[in-house]
């Protein structure tokens, strides 16, 4: 009896210790991740001299909003935000449609060469993006899309990663559901729109959030393809707050804070669905 009680006590003690260690590691990781954002936020309310002469997390009082005012005076910030939102929204909607349809085809439809075609498509994930920069640029030039938003949208309307993600999720649906829909007179397209998509909200929202965030933060391709200021996207526009010899860090930090606000708002609205998607993916194993 005593040995059994001692065993249960030791097991409970070890469980508590594991939880303490796990939560401690998670808290340490969260602090490390959030520290640069806190420094950016506090620095945006300081003068250029105060950034390096005061503690990193010191928030001055009263708050100085001159850096935020300077952002709108020195670059076309609202234009950049509109351009980025336009490109990111269209690409997100396009990828959700194309990737979900492709994932459905690879997961539920049967046609010759399906598995080989999927593996070949998946193999494109192994190709670094830098390798395709020049071919894509040549294609955009031949199409006459240099310095246009079409060049930022059309090449990203499909995604091998999104197709793989959707396919794996759609494979989890029971075949009985599809067979029952056929008995009710649903063709494959009706099954996709009426049954599959309404029950795939968590994965669609998660993939949409990841795609929107990627396009919002994209820097390399817009830098190469866009030349005019009125077509420029946000991340490229922020780079123009720096010059070769001098950088006003408080202004740059203010612009960075403004740039991440839409992503934070979007995450707040989709947080519950995102957590639900993570839970579902964890239960599938």
N, C-alpha and C positions, 0 to 999 in steps of 0.2 A: 504494500500500500504506500509506504513511504517512498519507495523507488519510483512508483508510478507518479506520485505527487511531485517528486523532484524532477522527473523527466518533463512533466507538463510545465513546471515552473521554468526550467531551463529553456524549453522550446518557446515559451511566451517571452522570456527575456531576450532570446535571440531575435524573435520577430520584432520586438520593440527596437532593438539595436539596429537591425537592418533598416527599419523605417527611418530612424534618426539619421543614419548615414545617407540613405537615399534622398531624404528631404534636404539634408545639408549640402549634398552635391548639386541638387537641382537649384537650390538657392544661390550657391556659389556661381553656377553657370548663368543663372538669371542676372545676377549682379554684374558679371563680366560682360554680358550681352547688352545690358541697358546703360552701362556707364558711358559709352560714347554719345548716346542720345541725350543723356542728362547734361553732359559737357556742352554739346551743341546748343541745347536749349538755354542754358545759363549764359553761354558766350554770346548768344544773339541779343542779349539785353545789356551788354557791356560795350565800352569803347574799345578801340584797338589796343590801347596801352593797358587797360584793365584786364584783358584776356590773359596776358602773360605775367601781370604783376599782382593778381589776386588769386586766392584758391580756386581750383577748377570748378567746384560745385557751389561757389559763393554766388548768390543771386542779389544783385544790387537793388537798393531801394532809395528813391522811387525808380521804377522800371524805365529804361530808356528805349523807346521804340524807333529811334532814328535809323537803326540798321534796317528795320522792316520797311520804313519809308524809302530808304535808299535803294532797296531791291526793285521797287516799282519805277524808280526814276532812272535806273541805269540799264535795265533790260526790259523787254516786252513780256513781263511775267504772265499776265493774263492771256496773252496770245499763245505763249508756250503751253500753258495749262490746257487751254481749249484744244490745241492741236494734239497734245498727248492724250487727252481724254477721248477725243474723236478716234484716233488710231487704236488706242487700247480697247475701246468699247467694241469697235467693228471687228477687230481681230479676235477678241474674246467670244463674241457671238458666233463668228464664223468657225472658230475652232470647236466650240461646243457642238455645233451642228455637224460639221464634217467628221470630227473624231468620234462622236457618238454613233453616227451612221456607219462609219467604217468599222468601229468596234462591234456594232451589232452584226454586221455582215461576217466578220471574222469569227464571232462567237456563236451565232445561231444559224447562219445559212450554210448550206453545203454546196460547194461548186468545185470543179477540178482545179487543182493547184492551190487551194486555199491556204494550207499550212505553209507551203513553200513561199507563196507570195507574202504571207505575214512575216515569216522569218527574214525575207529579203528586205521588206519594209522596215522591220525592226533593226536590221543591221545598219541602217543609216544613222542610228544613234551613236555608232562607233566612230563616225566621221566627225572630226573637230569642225566647229563652225568657221574657223579661220580658213580652212581649206576651200570652202565654198564662197568666200567673199568675192574673189575676182570673177568667177563664173557668173555669180548673181549680178554683179555690177555690170558685166558685159550684156547680160540679158536685159537688164533695166535700161541700159543705154540704147540697145537696139529697139526696144519698145517705146523709147522716147519718154521714159518715166523718171529721168534724173531730176532731182529737185521737185518731187511731187509726193503726195501722200500715198498714191497708188503703190509706189515702190516700198513704202513702209507697211502696207496692209497685205497686198496680194501674196507675197512670198511666205507669209506667216499664217495663211488661212487653213493650213493643214499641219499636223504634228504627229510624228511617230510615237512620241511619249504619250500624248493624249489618246491615241488609238489603242496603245497597249493598256493604258489605265482603264479605258472604257471596256475593252474586251474582257479584261480580268474581272471587272465588276459584273458585266452581263453574264459571264459564265456561271455566276453564283445563283442565277435565277433557276428555279426548278423547271425541268422540261414539262412537267405536268401542267404548269401554267400556260405554256405555249400550246400544248395539245388541247387544253380546254378552250383556249381562244379560237383555235381552228374549228372546234365543234360549234362554236357560236358564230362562225362565219367570218372571222377576222383573217385578212390576208397578212403577209409579213409586214407590209407598210403600216397597216392599221394596228397590228400588235406593237410595232415600234413606237408609234405616236400615242396610242391610247393606254397602253399597259406598261411598256418598258420605261419610257421617259418619266411619266408621273411617279413611278416608284424608284427613280434614280436621282431624286433631288439632292441628297447629300453629296454624291460623287460629282454631279454636275456643278454644284456650287463650289466645291473644293477645287475642281479643275479650273473653273472660271476665275476664281480668286487667284490661283497660281499664275494663270495666263495673263490676267490683267496686271498683276504685280510685275511680271517679267517685262511686259510691254511698257509699263509706266517707267521702269528703271532702265530700259534699254538705252545704251549710249553709243556703242560702236557702229552699228549699221546706220542710224540716223546721222551720225557724224560724217560718214562716208558719202551718203546719198543726198543729203540736204545741203543746199548752198545759201538760199535766201533766208532772211530773218523771219519773214512772215510765215514760212513753212517749218520753222525750227521747232523741235520738241523740247520738253522741259529740261531733261538731263544735259543735253547739249547746250541749252541756253545758260544753265548754271555755270558751265565751264567758262563762259565769257565774263564772269565776275573775277576771274584770275587773269593776270597778265604775266609777262616774262620776268619782270623785276619787282612787282609789288602786288600783294594780295590783302584786301581788307577782310580779315577773317570773320569779324563780327557780321558783316553784310553777307558773306558766304554762308555762315551758320544760320542766319535768319532765313535765307532762301531755302536752305536745306530743311529747316523746320517746316516751312510752308509747303515744301514738296512732299513731305511724308504724311501730312494731315489727311489727304484723301484716302490713302491706303489704310490709315488707322481707323477712319470712319467706316470704310468698307468692311474691314475686319470686325468691327464692333457689331455691324448689322448681320454679319454671316457667321458669327462666332459659334452659336448653338448648332447650326448645320454642319460647321466644320468639325466640331467635337463629335457630333453624331457620326460623321463619315469615318473619323478615326476609330471610333468604337466598333463600327460595322466591319472595318478592315481588320481589326484585331480579332473579331469573332469568327472570321472566315477560315482561320488556320485550323 
